[in-house]
Amino acid sequence: MSNYVKALKHQLDEAAQLGLLSVTKTVYMGGGTPSLLGQDAVDLAQHTSAIVNPAEFSIEANPDSLSDDLLASLTTGGVTRVSLGVQSFNDSELKKLGRIHSADLAYDRALAAKSMVTMCRLILCVQFLSKQRVLGSFRSQDLSRSAQIM
């Protein structure tokens, strides 16, 4: 992954040199869960923040790849918002969706993201309805746990 991150940094540098990033106010690192990159995600966030200095910097994360250390490093690196891919607070539905994290881990990581850094905002990504979801389970478990976190 280091080569991929190096290539992204190079593209950012080129875009900055051409003046293409001068009006950028918002940065979004997503699509493929950049939290899986670990320290490389931190390095990319720091590099991007140094070039762009965005007012808002969002990153997608999976509960299973968002450790306390990574969360702290990302926020120090300029990230202001974490979009956490919870999907559900129901273990059987998470299994049906092919997710590897548990409902308890998702809840724990959401609480950590909310409490660790006061300047960091949190988005919980919970699926409302899919072939694997039953609307009643969304209302009872997901709304209740989401409300406890927020």
N, C-alpha and C positions, 0 to 999 in steps of 0.2 A: 504493500500500500504506500510505502514511502515514495516510490517513483510516481505514483498517481498524485500524491499531495505536492510533490516537487513540480509536476507539470501544471497543476492548478495555480500554484504560487507564480510560476513563470507567466501564465496567461494573465493573471491579475496584474503583474508588473507591466506587461506589455499594454494592457488596457489602460492602466494608470498613466503610462508614458504618452499615450495617444490622447489623454484628456477625457477618456470615456467614463471615468468614475468620479469626475469632479462634482457632480450634482447628486451623487448617491447618498441617500439618507437611511436606507433600510437594507440590511443584509439577511438573507435566509439560506442557511445550510441545511439542505434536506435531500430527499430522494435517495433512499438506500441506507438511511439511518447512519449519519456521520459519527454518532457516538461509538459505533463499532471500531472507528479508527483509533480510539484511545488518545494517546499523547499526540499523534499526528493531527487529530482534530483540534487539539489545543494550539499546536503550532500554526495551523491554518487560520484559526480564529485570530490569533495574535497578529499574524502577518496581514490579514485582511483588515483588522481594526487599525493597524498602523497606516495603511494606505488610504482607507476610506473614512475612518473616524465616524461610524454611523451613529445616528440617534437611537436606532433600534437594531439589535442583532439577535436573530432567532436561530435555534438549532433543533433539529429533530433528534430524539433519543428513544431508545428502547429501555424499559425498566431493567432488563438483565445486563445492559452494558453501561449503565449510568451509576458509577460508584461515587461515593462521597468525594474522593480525591479528584476524580474527573470533573464532577460538578463544580467543585471549588476552583479548579484550574481553568475551566471554561469561563466562569464568571470573571475571574481575574484577567482572562484573555480578551474580555470585551463583550461576551455574550450577555444579553439582557433578558432573553426569553427562552424557555425550554418548552418544546412541544413534545410531550411525553406520550408515546404510543401505547396507552393502557389497553385499548380495545374493549376490555370487559373486566369487571371485578368478580366474575364467575369462573371458577377453575374448569368446569366441564365445557363451557363455551370457549374458553381460551384454548383448550385442547382441540376442539373442533375447528377452530380458526388456524391451527398450526402454530400457535404462539408457544414459546418455550418458557416464558415467565409465569409465575403463579399470581393469583389475585392479591395475596398478601405482599408479595414482592412489589407489585405495581403500586399498591397503597403505600408501602414503606418508602419507595423511591419518590412518589409524589409528595409525601410529607417532607422528605429530605430536601427536595428541590424548592419547596415553599419556604422552609424554615432556615436553610443554610445561609442563604444570601438574601438580604432584604431588598436589594435592588433588582433581583431577578424575578420576572413574572413567569407564570406557569400556565400552559395550555394542556388540558387533559384531552387526549384523543380517544374517545369512546365510541364504538360503533353503535349506531342507533338501531339499525335493522339490517339483517343479511339472512341468507338461507339458514345459517346456523343459529340465529338469535330468535328469541321469543320476546315479544314486546313486554310482556309482564315481567320477565326477568330484568329487562333494562330498567324498568321503573323501580323495582324493589331493591336491587342491589347496586346498580351503577349510580342512580341518582342519590341514594343514601350515602354511599362512600364518597362520591364526588362532592357532595355538600359538606361532608365532614372535613374534607381537605381544604376546600375553598373557604 
